[in-house]
């Protein structure tokens, strides 16, 4: 008899799952990757992506597996948000779910892989009613993202490798859900010295074009190690 049955045989058993709040940024909007559930209970209703934790994996491993199977991407920024274990939250069984939020560049993930899962990007401003407590998970995940983005450059996880200053500002306006002064934002960002300005321009938005930038992770690490904080 294995130890868990020997010592805990009189205890109730239940399921443990992970649910992933997957944020992306596209066309000036912060979006969420969701799907219509393909199995009961709540088949056909809008849902976050998730899955049960397997016997041979930890919570983070389970969340990473779900994200990889869905997007085809490794090393996605991911953070645990909260555990949900209210009685009756899942009508099929007693299920405790650990919610994670993840940030992915919407144009770099495997669209073909996601299509196999019925994945759909939905604007947060048009978010439908989700199953169970998933809407509450999204609210908590967004609040966590706002707090983190105010002290860490998480926004760069949502942008392509090369981006313009207007794109960066539009992203932070989408995260904070408010307008930011163009001059002050640019001055603040450049004063942190965490961007690498490229010679190339993006000519799609205007005749004059906008210079492209990259995020310098080494400079940011040096900034943090020195006790400074990334603030917008």
SULZIQUI-V727111 format. One line per field, one symbol per residue. phi: phi as a letter, one per 30 degrees, with the letter a starting at -180 (. if undefined). A space follows every 50 residues. Layout:
BEGIN
phi->???
END
This chain:
BEGIN
phi->.dedddccdcddcacbbbbccccbbahibdbbcbacecbddidicdadda addddcbddddddddeddddcicchddbbdcacbbddidcddadbccccb cbcbdeccddddddddcidbdbdddbdddcdhcdddeddddddddddddd bbddeddccdecacdeddddddddddhadcdeddddddddddhcccdcdd bccdcaddibdcbbdcddddddddddjdbdbc
END
